[in-house]
């Protein structure tokens, strides 16, 4: 599980949704049709969480084992 600092959120009410989105990216083995970063970015854009998108694109978050 990753830690999302409050200052990364535009709307603190989105915290649980952002965790759900990012948790979908946290797997050890990628398959053919797995959830992608592009899928996550699309959902994050709908939530207007641009700081999280920026951090995701910059490699700030580390996923997998």
N, CA, C and O atoms as a Maestro MAE file, in Angstrom:
{
 s_m_m2io_version
 :::
 2.0.0
}

f_m_ct {
 s_m_title
 :::
 protein
 m_atom[260] {
  # First column is atom index #
  i_m_mmod_type
  r_m_x_coord
  r_m_y_coord
  r_m_z_coord
  i_m_residue_number
  s_m_chain_name
  s_m_pdb_residue_name
  s_m_pdb_atom_name
  i_m_atomic_number
  :::
  1 25 0.846 -1.185 0.000 1 A "UNK " " N  " 7
  2 3 0.000 0.000 0.000 1 A "UNK " " CA " 6
  3 2 0.885 1.240 0.000 1 A "UNK " " C  " 6
  4 15 1.943 1.274 0.630 1 A "UNK " " O  " 8
  5 25 0.435 2.232 -0.706 2 A "UNK " " N  " 7
  6 3 1.173 3.481 -0.781 2 A "UNK " " CA " 6
  7 2 0.571 4.501 0.180 2 A "UNK " " C  " 6
  8 15 -0.558 4.342 0.645 2 A "UNK " " O  " 8
  9 25 1.331 5.540 0.467 3 A "UNK " " N  " 7
  10 3 0.859 6.620 1.330 3 A "UNK " " CA " 6
  11 2 0.642 7.860 0.468 3 A "UNK " " C  " 6
  12 15 1.521 8.260 -0.295 3 A "UNK " " O  " 8
  13 25 -0.510 8.447 0.597 4 A "UNK " " N  " 7
  14 3 -0.834 9.657 -0.159 4 A "UNK " " CA " 6
  15 2 -0.932 10.825 0.825 4 A "UNK " " C  " 6
  16 15 -1.874 10.893 1.614 4 A "UNK " " O  " 8
  17 25 0.036 11.743 0.780 5 A "UNK " " N  " 7
  18 3 -0.028 12.915 1.664 5 A "UNK " " CA " 6
  19 2 -1.230 13.794 1.322 5 A "UNK " " C  " 6
  20 15 -1.579 13.941 0.151 5 A "UNK " " O  " 8
  21 25 -1.852 14.366 2.321 6 A "UNK " " N  " 7
  22 3 -3.028 15.223 2.120 6 A "UNK " " CA " 6
  23 2 -2.762 16.360 1.141 6 A "UNK " " C  " 6
  24 15 -3.647 16.740 0.375 6 A "UNK " " O  " 8
  25 25 -1.545 16.903 1.160 7 A "UNK " " N  " 7
  26 3 -1.251 18.043 0.290 7 A "UNK " " CA " 6
  27 2 -1.218 17.664 -1.200 7 A "UNK " " C  " 6
  28 15 -1.166 18.547 -2.056 7 A "UNK " " O  " 8
  29 25 -1.248 16.380 -1.512 8 A "UNK " " N  " 7
  30 3 -1.302 15.927 -2.905 8 A "UNK " " CA " 6
  31 2 -2.729 15.935 -3.453 8 A "UNK " " C  " 6
  32 15 -2.930 15.794 -4.659 8 A "UNK " " O  " 8
  33 25 -3.710 16.097 -2.583 9 A "UNK " " N  " 7
  34 3 -5.115 16.016 -2.987 9 A "UNK " " CA " 6
  35 2 -5.712 17.394 -3.199 9 A "UNK " " C  " 6
  36 15 -5.509 18.300 -2.391 9 A "UNK " " O  " 8
  37 25 -6.444 17.548 -4.284 10 A "UNK " " N  " 7
  38 3 -7.204 18.778 -4.491 10 A "UNK " " CA " 6
  39 2 -8.471 18.763 -3.648 10 A "UNK " " C  " 6
  40 15 -8.928 19.808 -3.185 10 A "UNK " " O  " 8
  41 25 -9.034 17.584 -3.452 11 A "UNK " " N  " 7
  42 3 -10.251 17.420 -2.658 11 A "UNK " " CA " 6
  43 2 -10.041 16.230 -1.714 11 A "UNK " " C  " 6
  44 15 -9.982 15.083 -2.158 11 A "UNK " " O  " 8
  45 25 -9.931 16.503 -0.447 12 A "UNK " " N  " 7
  46 3 -9.646 15.452 0.535 12 A "UNK " " CA " 6
  47 2 -10.745 14.379 0.587 12 A "UNK " " C  " 6
  48 15 -10.504 13.265 1.053 12 A "UNK " " O  " 8
  49 25 -11.941 14.717 0.110 13 A "UNK " " N  " 7
  50 3 -13.020 13.729 0.052 13 A "UNK " " CA " 6
  51 2 -12.744 12.645 -0.990 13 A "UNK " " C  " 6
  52 15 -13.409 11.610 -0.994 13 A "UNK " " O  " 8
  53 25 -11.775 12.872 -1.867 14 A "UNK " " N  " 7
  54 3 -11.416 11.896 -2.898 14 A "UNK " " CA " 6
  55 2 -10.386 10.877 -2.422 14 A "UNK " " C  " 6
  56 15 -10.014 9.982 -3.180 14 A "UNK " " O  " 8
  57 25 -9.926 10.995 -1.198 15 A "UNK " " N  " 7
  58 3 -8.839 10.149 -0.721 15 A "UNK " " CA " 6
  59 2 -9.105 8.660 -0.938 15 A "UNK " " C  " 6
  60 15 -8.250 7.958 -1.478 15 A "UNK " " O  " 8
  61 25 -10.254 8.175 -0.535 16 A "UNK " " N  " 7
  62 3 -10.526 6.740 -0.680 16 A "UNK " " CA " 6
  63 2 -10.608 6.343 -2.155 16 A "UNK " " C  " 6
  64 15 -10.174 5.250 -2.518 16 A "UNK " " O  " 8
  65 25 -11.153 7.205 -3.007 17 A "UNK " " N  " 7
  66 3 -11.238 6.912 -4.433 17 A "UNK " " CA " 6
  67 2 -9.844 6.864 -5.053 17 A "UNK " " C  " 6
  68 15 -9.552 5.995 -5.875 17 A "UNK " " O  " 8
  69 25 -8.983 7.807 -4.652 18 A "UNK " " N  " 7
  70 3 -7.611 7.834 -5.172 18 A "UNK " " CA " 6
  71 2 -6.861 6.575 -4.743 18 A "UNK " " C  " 6
  72 15 -6.130 5.985 -5.538 18 A "UNK " " O  " 8
  73 25 -7.040 6.165 -3.491 19 A "UNK " " N  " 7
  74 3 -6.414 4.911 -3.042 19 A "UNK " " CA " 6
  75 2 -6.906 3.729 -3.875 19 A "UNK " " C  " 6
  76 15 -6.109 2.876 -4.264 19 A "UNK " " O  " 8
  77 25 -8.199 3.670 -4.152 20 A "UNK " " N  " 7
  78 3 -8.748 2.578 -4.966 20 A "UNK " " CA " 6
  79 2 -8.121 2.564 -6.353 20 A "UNK " " C  " 6
  80 15 -7.764 1.505 -6.869 20 A "UNK " " O  " 8
  81 25 -7.991 3.733 -6.949 21 A "UNK " " N  " 7
  82 3 -7.406 3.834 -8.292 21 A "UNK " " CA " 6
  83 2 -5.953 3.382 -8.284 21 A "UNK " " C  " 6
  84 15 -5.546 2.571 -9.117 21 A "UNK " " O  " 8
  85 25 -5.173 3.902 -7.347 22 A "UNK " " N  " 7
  86 3 -3.749 3.564 -7.308 22 A "UNK " " CA " 6
  87 2 -3.516 2.120 -6.884 22 A "UNK " " C  " 6
  88 15 -2.554 1.492 -7.327 22 A "UNK " " O  " 8
  89 25 -4.378 1.594 -6.041 23 A "UNK " " N  " 7
  90 3 -4.246 0.190 -5.636 23 A "UNK " " CA " 6
  91 2 -4.414 -0.758 -6.820 23 A "UNK " " C  " 6
  92 15 -3.845 -1.850 -6.828 23 A "UNK " " O  " 8
  93 25 -5.190 -0.345 -7.818 24 A "UNK " " N  " 7
  94 3 -5.359 -1.176 -9.016 24 A "UNK " " CA " 6
  95 2 -4.058 -1.306 -9.803 24 A "UNK " " C  " 6
  96 15 -3.893 -2.246 -10.582 24 A "UNK " " O  " 8
  97 25 -3.134 -0.366 -9.602 25 A "UNK " " N  " 7
  98 3 -1.843 -0.401 -10.292 25 A "UNK " " CA " 6
  99 2 -0.797 -1.199 -9.523 25 A "UNK " " C  " 6
  100 15 0.281 -1.480 -10.048 25 A "UNK " " O  " 8
  101 25 -1.106 -1.560 -8.300 26 A "UNK " " N  " 7
  102 3 -0.127 -2.201 -7.420 26 A "UNK " " CA " 6
  103 2 -0.244 -3.720 -7.490 26 A "UNK " " C  " 6
  104 15 -0.903 -4.344 -6.659 26 A "UNK " " O  " 8
  105 25 0.403 -4.300 -8.493 27 A "UNK " " N  " 7
  106 3 0.404 -5.752 -8.642 27 A "UNK " " CA " 6
  107 2 1.809 -6.198 -9.040 27 A "UNK " " C  " 6
  108 15 2.596 -5.415 -9.572 27 A "UNK " " O  " 8
  109 25 2.105 -7.453 -8.778 28 A "UNK " " N  " 7
  110 3 3.442 -7.979 -9.022 28 A "UNK " " CA " 6
  111 2 3.657 -8.443 -10.460 28 A "UNK " " C  " 6
  112 15 4.765 -8.346 -10.988 28 A "UNK " " O  " 8
  113 25 2.604 -8.945 -11.089 29 A "UNK " " N  " 7
  114 3 2.725 -9.477 -12.443 29 A "UNK " " CA " 6
  115 2 1.697 -8.787 -13.331 29 A "UNK " " C  " 6
  116 15 0.504 -8.787 -13.025 29 A "UNK " " O  " 8
  117 25 2.161 -8.202 -14.428 30 A "UNK " " N  " 7
  118 3 1.259 -7.546 -15.368 30 A "UNK " " CA " 6
  119 2 0.800 -8.552 -16.404 30 A "UNK " " C  " 6
  120 15 1.603 -9.284 -16.983 30 A "UNK " " O  " 8
  121 25 -0.483 -8.575 -16.624 31 A "UNK " " N  " 7
  122 3 -1.062 -9.460 -17.628 31 A "UNK " " CA " 6
  123 2 -1.409 -8.701 -18.889 31 A "UNK " " C  " 6
  124 15 -1.094 -7.519 -19.022 31 A "UNK " " O  " 8
  125 25 -2.038 -9.365 -19.784 32 A "UNK " " N  " 7
  126 3 -2.363 -8.788 -21.085 32 A "UNK " " CA " 6
  127 2 -3.342 -7.618 -20.989 32 A "UNK " " C  " 6
  128 15 -3.135 -6.593 -21.639 32 A "UNK " " O  " 8
  129 25 -4.390 -7.749 -20.201 33 A "UNK " " N  " 7
  130 3 -5.426 -6.719 -20.157 33 A "UNK " " CA " 6
  131 2 -5.569 -6.071 -18.780 33 A "UNK " " C  " 6
  132 15 -6.672 -5.698 -18.382 33 A "UNK " " O  " 8
  133 25 -4.480 -5.939 -18.068 34 A "UNK " " N  " 7
  134 3 -4.517 -5.335 -16.739 34 A "UNK " " CA " 6
  135 2 -4.803 -3.835 -16.819 34 A "UNK " " C  " 6
  136 15 -4.610 -3.199 -17.855 34 A "UNK " " O  " 8
  137 25 -5.252 -3.310 -15.729 35 A "UNK " " N  " 7
  138 3 -5.474 -1.879 -15.545 35 A "UNK " " CA " 6
  139 2 -4.139 -1.167 -15.739 35 A "UNK " " C  " 6
  140 15 -3.125 -1.593 -15.186 35 A "UNK " " O  " 8
  141 25 -4.129 -0.088 -16.517 36 A "UNK " " N  " 7
  142 3 -2.881 0.604 -16.839 36 A "UNK " " CA " 6
  143 2 -2.822 1.983 -16.181 36 A "UNK " " C  " 6
  144 15 -3.810 2.470 -15.630 36 A "UNK " " O  " 8
  145 25 -1.651 2.593 -16.251 37 A "UNK " " N  " 7
  146 3 -1.513 3.957 -15.749 37 A "UNK " " CA " 6
  147 2 -2.410 4.911 -16.533 37 A "UNK " " C  " 6
  148 15 -2.940 5.868 -15.967 37 A "UNK " " O  " 8
  149 25 -2.583 4.661 -17.821 38 A "UNK " " N  " 7
  150 3 -3.488 5.500 -18.617 38 A "UNK " " CA " 6
  151 2 -4.920 5.412 -18.097 38 A "UNK " " C  " 6
  152 15 -5.636 6.413 -18.059 38 A "UNK " " O  " 8
  153 25 -5.332 4.205 -17.695 39 A "UNK " " N  " 7
  154 3 -6.663 4.033 -17.106 39 A "UNK " " CA " 6
  155 2 -6.769 4.838 -15.810 39 A "UNK " " C  " 6
  156 15 -7.769 5.513 -15.566 39 A "UNK " " O  " 8
  157 25 -5.726 4.757 -14.986 40 A "UNK " " N  " 7
  158 3 -5.715 5.476 -13.715 40 A "UNK " " CA " 6
  159 2 -5.757 6.979 -13.943 40 A "UNK " " C  " 6
  160 15 -6.493 7.694 -13.263 40 A "UNK " " O  " 8
  161 25 -4.971 7.458 -14.896 41 A "UNK " " N  " 7
  162 3 -4.936 8.893 -15.185 41 A "UNK " " CA " 6
  163 2 -6.295 9.386 -15.654 41 A "UNK " " C  " 6
  164 15 -6.721 10.481 -15.286 41 A "UNK " " O  " 8
  165 25 -6.965 8.603 -16.447 42 A "UNK " " N  " 7
  166 3 -8.297 8.968 -16.923 42 A "UNK " " CA " 6
  167 2 -9.262 9.137 -15.741 42 A "UNK " " C  " 6
  168 15 -10.025 10.101 -15.683 42 A "UNK " " O  " 8
  169 25 -9.215 8.189 -14.805 43 A "UNK " " N  " 7
  170 3 -10.086 8.276 -13.619 43 A "UNK " " CA " 6
  171 2 -9.700 9.447 -12.722 43 A "UNK " " C  " 6
  172 15 -10.566 10.130 -12.175 43 A "UNK " " O  " 8
  173 25 -8.400 9.675 -12.573 44 A "UNK " " N  " 7
  174 3 -7.935 10.783 -11.737 44 A "UNK " " CA " 6
  175 2 -8.309 12.131 -12.342 44 A "UNK " " C  " 6
  176 15 -8.603 13.079 -11.614 44 A "UNK " " O  " 8
  177 25 -8.298 12.222 -13.674 45 A "UNK " " N  " 7
  178 3 -8.727 13.456 -14.339 45 A "UNK " " CA " 6
  179 2 -10.192 13.743 -14.048 45 A "UNK " " C  " 6
  180 15 -10.577 14.896 -13.854 45 A "UNK " " O  " 8
  181 25 -11.005 12.700 -14.019 46 A "UNK " " N  " 7
  182 3 -12.423 12.871 -13.708 46 A "UNK " " CA " 6
  183 2 -12.621 13.419 -12.298 46 A "UNK " " C  " 6
  184 15 -13.608 14.100 -12.022 46 A "UNK " " O  " 8
  185 25 -11.681 13.119 -11.412 47 A "UNK " " N  " 7
  186 3 -11.739 13.608 -10.029 47 A "UNK " " CA " 6
  187 2 -11.020 14.946 -9.860 47 A "UNK " " C  " 6
  188 15 -11.023 15.514 -8.767 47 A "UNK " " O  " 8
  189 25 -10.405 15.454 -10.928 48 A "UNK " " N  " 7
  190 3 -9.608 16.684 -10.877 48 A "UNK " " CA " 6
  191 2 -8.442 16.590 -9.904 48 A "UNK " " C  " 6
  192 15 -8.121 17.557 -9.213 48 A "UNK " " O  " 8
  193 25 -7.821 15.442 -9.854 49 A "UNK " " N  " 7
  194 3 -6.671 15.244 -8.963 49 A "UNK " " CA " 6
  195 2 -5.370 15.344 -9.767 49 A "UNK " " C  " 6
  196 15 -4.657 14.360 -9.961 49 A "UNK " " O  " 8
  197 25 -5.086 16.571 -10.227 50 A "UNK " " N  " 7
  198 3 -3.939 16.798 -11.088 50 A "UNK " " CA " 6
  199 2 -2.591 16.613 -10.390 50 A "UNK " " C  " 6
  200 15 -1.619 16.227 -11.040 50 A "UNK " " O  " 8
  201 25 -2.510 16.874 -9.115 51 A "UNK " " N  " 7
  202 3 -1.246 16.674 -8.394 51 A "UNK " " CA " 6
  203 2 -0.912 15.184 -8.338 51 A "UNK " " C  " 6
  204 15 0.243 14.798 -8.515 51 A "UNK " " O  " 8
  205 25 -1.911 14.358 -8.095 52 A "UNK " " N  " 7
  206 3 -1.696 12.904 -8.073 52 A "UNK " " CA " 6
  207 2 -1.256 12.439 -9.460 52 A "UNK " " C  " 6
  208 15 -0.367 11.595 -9.571 52 A "UNK " " O  " 8
  209 25 -1.859 12.972 -10.505 53 A "UNK " " N  " 7
  210 3 -1.462 12.619 -11.874 53 A "UNK " " CA " 6
  211 2 -0.011 13.007 -12.115 53 A "UNK " " C  " 6
  212 15 0.762 12.230 -12.676 53 A "UNK " " O  " 8
  213 25 0.354 14.204 -11.692 54 A "UNK " " N  " 7
  214 3 1.737 14.678 -11.851 54 A "UNK " " CA " 6
  215 2 2.713 13.738 -11.122 54 A "UNK " " C  " 6
  216 15 3.752 13.369 -11.667 54 A "UNK " " O  " 8
  217 25 2.370 13.365 -9.907 55 A "UNK " " N  " 7
  218 3 3.239 12.476 -9.127 55 A "UNK " " CA " 6
  219 2 3.315 11.090 -9.768 55 A "UNK " " C  " 6
  220 15 4.374 10.463 -9.772 55 A "UNK " " O  " 8
  221 25 2.208 10.619 -10.301 56 A "UNK " " N  " 7
  222 3 2.183 9.320 -10.963 56 A "UNK " " CA " 6
  223 2 3.070 9.354 -12.212 56 A "UNK " " C  " 6
  224 15 3.857 8.436 -12.441 56 A "UNK " " O  " 8
  225 25 2.942 10.401 -13.008 57 A "UNK " " N  " 7
  226 3 3.748 10.533 -14.226 57 A "UNK " " CA " 6
  227 2 5.234 10.692 -13.940 57 A "UNK " " C  " 6
  228 15 6.067 10.272 -14.743 57 A "UNK " " O  " 8
  229 25 5.572 11.294 -12.807 58 A "UNK " " N  " 7
  230 3 6.984 11.524 -12.478 58 A "UNK " " CA " 6
  231 2 7.658 10.305 -11.853 58 A "UNK " " C  " 6
  232 15 8.871 10.304 -11.642 58 A "UNK " " O  " 8
  233 25 6.864 9.255 -11.553 59 A "UNK " " N  " 7
  234 3 7.447 8.067 -10.940 59 A "UNK " " CA " 6
  235 2 7.553 8.158 -9.426 59 A "UNK " " C  " 6
  236 15 8.246 7.358 -8.799 59 A "UNK " " O  " 8
  237 25 6.870 9.126 -8.841 60 A "UNK " " N  " 7
  238 3 6.910 9.309 -7.390 60 A "UNK " " CA " 6
  239 2 6.423 8.060 -6.650 60 A "UNK " " C  " 6
  240 15 7.005 7.660 -5.642 60 A "UNK " " O  " 8
  241 25 5.354 7.454 -7.159 61 A "UNK " " N  " 7
  242 3 4.792 6.259 -6.521 61 A "UNK " " CA " 6
  243 2 5.493 5.015 -7.047 61 A "UNK " " C  " 6
  244 15 5.769 4.905 -8.241 61 A "UNK " " O  " 8
  245 25 5.779 4.080 -6.147 62 A "UNK " " N  " 7
  246 3 6.404 2.814 -6.515 62 A "UNK " " CA " 6
  247 2 5.398 1.701 -6.278 62 A "UNK " " C  " 6
  248 15 4.819 1.595 -5.198 62 A "UNK " " O  " 8
  249 25 5.195 0.871 -7.297 63 A "UNK " " N  " 7
  250 3 4.223 -0.206 -7.214 63 A "UNK " " CA " 6
  251 2 4.914 -1.560 -7.345 63 A "UNK " " C  " 6
  252 15 6.027 -1.658 -7.861 63 A "UNK " " O  " 8
  253 25 4.239 -2.590 -6.874 64 A "UNK " " N  " 7
  254 3 4.736 -3.961 -7.000 64 A "UNK " " CA " 6
  255 2 5.673 -4.324 -5.865 64 A "UNK " " C  " 6
  256 15 5.890 -3.549 -4.933 64 A "UNK " " O  " 8
  257 25 6.215 -5.509 -5.971 65 A "UNK " " N  " 7
  258 3 7.065 -6.037 -4.904 65 A "UNK " " CA " 6
  259 2 8.475 -5.538 -5.001 65 A "UNK " " C  " 6
  260 15 9.314 -5.894 -4.173 65 A "UNK " " O  " 8
  :::
 }
 m_bond[259] {
  # First column is bond index #
  i_m_from
  i_m_to
  i_m_order
  :::
  1 1 2 1
  2 2 3 1
  3 3 4 2
  4 3 5 1
  5 5 6 1
  6 6 7 1
  7 7 8 2
  8 7 9 1
  9 9 10 1
  10 10 11 1
  11 11 12 2
  12 11 13 1
  13 13 14 1
  14 14 15 1
  15 15 16 2
  16 15 17 1
  17 17 18 1
  18 18 19 1
  19 19 20 2
  20 19 21 1
  21 21 22 1
  22 22 23 1
  23 23 24 2
  24 23 25 1
  25 25 26 1
  26 26 27 1
  27 27 28 2
  28 27 29 1
  29 29 30 1
  30 30 31 1
  31 31 32 2
  32 31 33 1
  33 33 34 1
  34 34 35 1
  35 35 36 2
  36 35 37 1
  37 37 38 1
  38 38 39 1
  39 39 40 2
  40 39 41 1
  41 41 42 1
  42 42 43 1
  43 43 44 2
  44 43 45 1
  45 45 46 1
  46 46 47 1
  47 47 48 2
  48 47 49 1
  49 49 50 1
  50 50 51 1
  51 51 52 2
  52 51 53 1
  53 53 54 1
  54 54 55 1
  55 55 56 2
  56 55 57 1
  57 57 58 1
  58 58 59 1
  59 59 60 2
  60 59 61 1
  61 61 62 1
  62 62 63 1
  63 63 64 2
  64 63 65 1
  65 65 66 1
  66 66 67 1
  67 67 68 2
  68 67 69 1
  69 69 70 1
  70 70 71 1
  71 71 72 2
  72 71 73 1
  73 73 74 1
  74 74 75 1
  75 75 76 2
  76 75 77 1
  77 77 78 1
  78 78 79 1
  79 79 80 2
  80 79 81 1
  81 81 82 1
  82 82 83 1
  83 83 84 2
  84 83 85 1
  85 85 86 1
  86 86 87 1
  87 87 88 2
  88 87 89 1
  89 89 90 1
  90 90 91 1
  91 91 92 2
  92 91 93 1
  93 93 94 1
  94 94 95 1
  95 95 96 2
  96 95 97 1
  97 97 98 1
  98 98 99 1
  99 99 100 2
  100 99 101 1
  101 101 102 1
  102 102 103 1
  103 103 104 2
  104 103 105 1
  105 105 106 1
  106 106 107 1
  107 107 108 2
  108 107 109 1
  109 109 110 1
  110 110 111 1
  111 111 112 2
  112 111 113 1
  113 113 114 1
  114 114 115 1
  115 115 116 2
  116 115 117 1
  117 117 118 1
  118 118 119 1
  119 119 120 2
  120 119 121 1
  121 121 122 1
  122 122 123 1
  123 123 124 2
  124 123 125 1
  125 125 126 1
  126 126 127 1
  127 127 128 2
  128 127 129 1
  129 129 130 1
  130 130 131 1
  131 131 132 2
  132 131 133 1
  133 133 134 1
  134 134 135 1
  135 135 136 2
  136 135 137 1
  137 137 138 1
  138 138 139 1
  139 139 140 2
  140 139 141 1
  141 141 142 1
  142 142 143 1
  143 143 144 2
  144 143 145 1
  145 145 146 1
  146 146 147 1
  147 147 148 2
  148 147 149 1
  149 149 150 1
  150 150 151 1
  151 151 152 2
  152 151 153 1
  153 153 154 1
  154 154 155 1
  155 155 156 2
  156 155 157 1
  157 157 158 1
  158 158 159 1
  159 159 160 2
  160 159 161 1
  161 161 162 1
  162 162 163 1
  163 163 164 2
  164 163 165 1
  165 165 166 1
  166 166 167 1
  167 167 168 2
  168 167 169 1
  169 169 170 1
  170 170 171 1
  171 171 172 2
  172 171 173 1
  173 173 174 1
  174 174 175 1
  175 175 176 2
  176 175 177 1
  177 177 178 1
  178 178 179 1
  179 179 180 2
  180 179 181 1
  181 181 182 1
  182 182 183 1
  183 183 184 2
  184 183 185 1
  185 185 186 1
  186 186 187 1
  187 187 188 2
  188 187 189 1
  189 189 190 1
  190 190 191 1
  191 191 192 2
  192 191 193 1
  193 193 194 1
  194 194 195 1
  195 195 196 2
  196 195 197 1
  197 197 198 1
  198 198 199 1
  199 199 200 2
  200 199 201 1
  201 201 202 1
  202 202 203 1
  203 203 204 2
  204 203 205 1
  205 205 206 1
  206 206 207 1
  207 207 208 2
  208 207 209 1
  209 209 210 1
  210 210 211 1
  211 211 212 2
  212 211 213 1
  213 213 214 1
  214 214 215 1
  215 215 216 2
  216 215 217 1
  217 217 218 1
  218 218 219 1
  219 219 220 2
  220 219 221 1
  221 221 222 1
  222 222 223 1
  223 223 224 2
  224 223 225 1
  225 225 226 1
  226 226 227 1
  227 227 228 2
  228 227 229 1
  229 229 230 1
  230 230 231 1
  231 231 232 2
  232 231 233 1
  233 233 234 1
  234 234 235 1
  235 235 236 2
  236 235 237 1
  237 237 238 1
  238 238 239 1
  239 239 240 2
  240 239 241 1
  241 241 242 1
  242 242 243 1
  243 243 244 2
  244 243 245 1
  245 245 246 1
  246 246 247 1
  247 247 248 2
  248 247 249 1
  249 249 250 1
  250 250 251 1
  251 251 252 2
  252 251 253 1
  253 253 254 1
  254 254 255 1
  255 255 256 2
  256 255 257 1
  257 257 258 1
  258 258 259 1
  259 259 260 2
  :::
 }
}
